[in-house]
Amino acid sequence: MEIQFNTDKNIEGKERLEAYVKELVGGSLKRFEDRVTRLEVYLSDENSHKESQDDKKCVLEARPNGMKPIAVTCQEATIEKAINGAIDKMKASLTKVIGRLQNH
């Protein structure tokens, strides 16, 4: 499973963050690696330098074999919470979609 990493201009420490996110996402979604060809990670800070609640956003887009892409979004107060929330949503979405395929 290929993992692509993207951020907006407001996210700092891109190289270090990219390595961390690829390891975390890849490990968390490892059980789907034979069903997903590519996973794209998009991180953004919606309000840039201004302080506000839930302004960190993580979008995960999975491209399962032979299916339309599946995207989930999570907005939280920190990047870590947004990433973990998006991972949980993606696990649930992939489990549901792949489960449906196996039942048919």
C-alpha positions as MATLAB code, in Angstrom:
seq = 'MEIQFNTDKNIEGKERLEAYVKELVGGSLKRFEDRVTRLEVYLSDENSHKESQDDKKCVLEARPNGMKPIAVTCQEATIEKAINGAIDKMKASLTKVIGRLQNH';
ca = [
       0.000    0.000    0.000;
       1.474    3.288   -1.125;
       0.984    6.229    1.272;
       1.068    9.781   -0.088;
       1.429   12.659    2.365;
       0.256   16.238    1.788;
       0.007   19.329    4.002;
      -1.055   22.904    3.607;
       1.411   25.750    4.100;
       0.412   26.178    7.754;
       1.749   22.802    8.962;
       5.303   22.923   10.349;
       7.918   20.168   10.487;
       6.712   18.427    7.365;
       9.547   15.870    6.990;
       9.427   14.647   10.599;
       5.624   14.679   10.602;
       5.498   12.787    7.306;
       7.622    9.927    8.676;
       5.500    9.753   11.849;
       2.186    9.812    9.962;
       3.237    7.221    7.378;
       4.334    4.837   10.124;
       1.192    5.416   12.208;
      -1.289    5.181    9.337;
       0.517    2.282    7.671;
       0.621    0.304   10.897;
      -2.961    1.072   11.857;
      -4.361    0.099    8.450;
      -1.953   -2.777    7.779;
      -4.709   -5.388    7.692;
      -6.148   -3.676    4.602;
      -2.864   -3.442    2.666;
      -3.791   -6.273    0.278;
      -7.092   -4.524   -0.574;
      -5.940   -0.884   -0.802;
      -3.510    0.253   -3.495;
      -2.970    3.803   -2.266;
      -3.782    5.892    0.773;
      -3.564    9.674    0.686;
      -3.168   11.775    3.827;
      -4.016   15.489    3.815;
      -3.266   17.605    6.900;
      -4.292   21.220    7.258;
      -4.616   23.974    9.825;
      -7.860   25.711    8.965;
      -7.158   28.922   10.898;
      -3.415   29.167   10.365;
      -1.769   31.060   13.229;
      -5.037   32.014   14.966;
      -6.109   30.024   17.998;
      -9.416   28.205   17.773;
     -10.892   24.878   18.698;
     -10.948   21.987   16.258;
      -9.026   23.769   13.517;
      -6.638   20.908   12.678;
      -7.997   18.722    9.895;
      -6.983   15.292    8.636;
      -8.471   13.796    5.489;
      -7.689   10.192    4.580;
      -8.552    8.887    1.136;
      -8.206    5.172    0.443;
      -8.230    3.672   -3.019;
      -9.437    0.077   -2.683;
      -8.766   -2.334   -5.565;
     -11.484   -2.026   -8.222;
     -13.647    0.367   -6.198;
     -14.344    4.063   -5.891;
     -12.152    5.981   -3.410;
     -13.263    6.188    0.210;
     -12.602    9.458    2.058;
     -12.988   10.365    5.724;
     -12.383   13.637    7.551;
     -11.688   14.463   11.170;
     -11.274   17.916   12.690;
      -9.817   18.264   16.175;
      -7.835   20.632   18.385;
      -4.499   18.909   17.643;
      -2.973   17.223   14.602;
      -2.499   13.984   16.580;
      -6.171   13.795   17.562;
      -7.260   14.587   14.007;
      -5.025   11.849   12.569;
      -6.176    9.248   15.100;
      -9.825   10.185   14.587;
      -9.475    9.871   10.820;
      -7.732    6.500   11.195;
     -10.610    5.200   13.340;
     -13.152    6.410   10.774;
     -11.199    4.843    7.904;
     -10.945    1.505    9.720;
     -14.725    1.504   10.186;
     -15.385    2.495    6.558;
     -13.030   -0.093    5.069;
     -14.321   -2.813    7.373;
     -17.882   -2.048    6.294;
     -17.152   -1.867    2.558;
     -14.857   -4.889    2.446;
     -17.251   -6.839    4.659;
     -20.049   -6.198    2.188;
     -17.914   -7.508   -0.667;
     -17.045  -10.675    1.225;
     -20.727  -11.334    1.996;
     -21.693  -11.287   -1.698;
];
